Amino acid sequence: MFQKLEEVVERFREVEGLLASGEVLADRERFLALTREHADLSAVVEAYGLYKKTCADIEGVRELLQDGDPEMKAMAHIEMPELEARRTDLEQQLRVLLLPRDPNDEKNIFLEIRAGTGGEEAALFAYDLFRMYQHYAERHAWQVTTESFSEADAGGFKEVVMQIRGQRVYSRLKYESGTHRVQRVPVTEAQGRIHTSACTVAVLPEAEEVDLEIDPGDLRIDVFRASGSGGQHVNKTESAVRITHLPTGVVVSCQDEKSQHKNKARAMKVLRARLLDALTAQQQARTAADRKSQVGSGDRSERIRTYNFPQGRVTDHRINLTLYRLESVMNGDLDEILDALITHYQAEALARQEA
């Protein structure tokens, strides 16, 4: 590990020198890549610096333990356990920082929510989840765009696709994929009985052109009139776009923009993300015995979280975490859950690496 850390420090100094020289300013893409790499490496270098300082402090305290002065020895006995605990924590932190990075972590995402079992109540819950992620994005100053949606007759969404853009969006939300279950009394329930409904959430990293090539001959593109709220808001031109990828049967539609050209471009982005996600899932299924722990496995069937309204609690079943503050979670206060998930999967990755 320490050889790797020294290599990181050397690379950090090299990147720092390149950025300071100004010679990469002419190449915008390289400059941005080096800036991101510098930010990533600086976290490792800073933690390694603290680790080395802590080790030096421990050596200093050991020398005090050899001193004949009783007061100095007493002080050293107090300091030593604290320093050793700090060193252990920093070692663990460094191991996590040296884990192979998910190449999608820096990417923007498409987040898809679909109503599952539960009929009208599931559609209403799909809307609640949509608002929850919207609020979470606002807390992090991320940009949210609704790409497409299908409204249910009684309100809510049969399905909705939103794009979220910002710093390290995928790294924060990638573990949200799965089945989200709600337990509550529906507004249509006259006898006050609790019903259980479910929605599925899929988090897809936005695919770049270089990630996946799509043969234009594999696409069927249809245009149609976008739905509206009636009156002057009805779209009188065929600006909405539906794209079907014929080899896989994947269908994507977009009607958010007034321009057919813009809707087509946005639909292609969603299609590219879905196809890349499916391709990634196939590759992982072929090569990974630990598929369930892999990012973006495409396994949407497993129940990951339950939102219990009568008891005001939310439970993430993967890490057995229960919080009794459902209202704040539904208002976008997700960081405690997401931090715990990230820590859990980092620990699993460390265990696999050290096995």
HELIX and SHEET records of a PDB file:
HELIX    1   1 PHE A    2  SER A   21  1                                  20    
HELIX    2   2 ARG A   28  LEU A   65  1                                  38    
HELIX    3   3 PRO A   70  LEU A   97  1                                  28    
HELIX    4   4 GLU A  120  ARG A  139  1                                  20    
HELIX    5   5 VAL A  169  LEU A  173  1                                   5    
HELIX    6   6 LYS A  174  GLU A  176  5                                   3    
HELIX    7   7 PRO A  216  ASP A  218  5                                   3    
HELIX    8   8 GLY A  231  HIS A  233  5                                   3    
HELIX    9   9 GLN A  260  THR A  287  1                                  28    
HELIX   10  10 ARG A  291  SER A  293  5                                   3    
HELIX   11  11 LEU A  326  MET A  330  1                                   5    
HELIX   12  12 ASP A  335  GLU A  354  1                                  20    
SHEET    1   A 8 GLN A 143  GLU A 151  0                                        
SHEET    2   A 8 PHE A 157  ARG A 165 -1                                        
SHEET    3   A 8 ILE A 109  ALA A 115 -1                                        
SHEET    4   A 8 HIS A 195  PRO A 205 -1                                        
SHEET    5   A 8 GLY A 178  ARG A 184 -1                                        
SHEET    6   A 8 ARG A 303  ASN A 308  1                                        
SHEET    7   A 8 ARG A 313  ASP A 316 -1                                        
SHEET    8   A 8 LEU A 321  LEU A 323 -1                                        
SHEET    1   B 3 LEU A 219  PHE A 224  0                                        
SHEET    2   B 3 ALA A 240  HIS A 245 -1                                        
SHEET    3   B 3 VAL A 250  CYS A 254 -1                                        
END                                                                             
